[in-house]
């Protein structure tokens, strides 16, 4: 599976323009690692009163771990 990392810039999401994109496994792996280590990115162990948001965060972190595994093999 290919993972593509893109950088957009704009005043809002709707007006953002694509600046750069890469599928380089070293860059993708570095960003995935940084996102997983980001203290503001949340933790699987954190409790949240909203069960839907808790599951969303767990799924996001699982996806990042999978991307990191694939990038390290790339």
C-alpha positions as CSV (number, residue, x, y, z in Angstrom):
1,X,0.0,0.0,0.0
2,X,1.3,3.4,-0.9
3,X,1.1,6.2,1.7
4,X,1.2,9.8,0.3
5,X,2.1,12.7,2.5
6,X,0.9,16.1,1.3
7,X,1.4,19.7,2.4
8,X,-1.4,22.2,1.8
9,X,-1.4,25.9,2.7
10,X,-4.2,28.4,2.7
11,X,-6.4,30.7,4.7
12,X,-8.9,27.9,5.3
13,X,-9.3,24.2,4.4
14,X,-11.5,25.1,1.5
15,X,-9.0,27.5,0.0
16,X,-5.8,25.5,0.7
17,X,-3.6,24.7,-2.2
18,X,-1.3,21.7,-2.6
19,X,2.3,22.8,-2.1
20,X,4.1,19.4,-2.0
21,X,3.5,15.7,-1.9
22,X,5.7,12.7,-1.4
23,X,5.6,8.9,-0.9
24,X,9.2,8.7,0.2
25,X,9.2,6.1,3.0
26,X,11.8,7.9,5.0
27,X,9.8,11.2,5.1
28,X,6.5,9.4,5.6
29,X,8.0,7.3,8.5
30,X,9.5,10.4,10.1
31,X,6.2,12.3,10.1
32,X,4.3,9.2,11.4
33,X,6.8,8.9,14.2
34,X,6.5,12.6,15.1
35,X,2.7,12.4,15.1
36,X,2.8,9.4,17.4
37,X,5.2,11.1,19.8
38,X,3.3,14.4,19.8
39,X,2.0,14.9,23.3
40,X,-0.9,16.9,21.9
41,X,-1.7,14.0,19.6
42,X,-3.4,12.2,22.5
43,X,-2.7,8.7,23.9
44,X,-4.5,5.4,23.7
45,X,-4.6,5.4,27.5
46,X,-6.3,8.8,27.9
47,X,-9.9,8.7,28.9
48,X,-12.4,10.8,27.1
49,X,-16.0,11.3,27.9
50,X,-16.9,10.9,24.3
51,X,-16.7,7.2,23.3
52,X,-16.9,8.0,19.6
53,X,-13.9,10.4,19.8
54,X,-11.9,7.8,21.8
55,X,-12.4,5.2,19.1
56,X,-11.5,7.7,16.4
57,X,-8.3,8.6,18.2
58,X,-7.4,4.9,18.7
59,X,-8.0,4.2,15.0
60,X,-5.9,7.2,13.9
61,X,-3.0,6.1,16.1
62,X,-3.3,2.5,14.8
63,X,-3.2,3.7,11.2
64,X,-0.1,5.8,12.0
65,X,1.6,2.8,13.5
66,X,0.8,0.7,10.4
67,X,2.2,3.4,8.1
68,X,5.3,3.5,10.2
69,X,5.7,-0.2,9.9
70,X,5.3,-0.1,6.2
71,X,7.7,2.8,5.8
72,X,10.4,1.0,7.8
73,X,10.2,-1.9,5.4
74,X,10.2,0.5,2.3
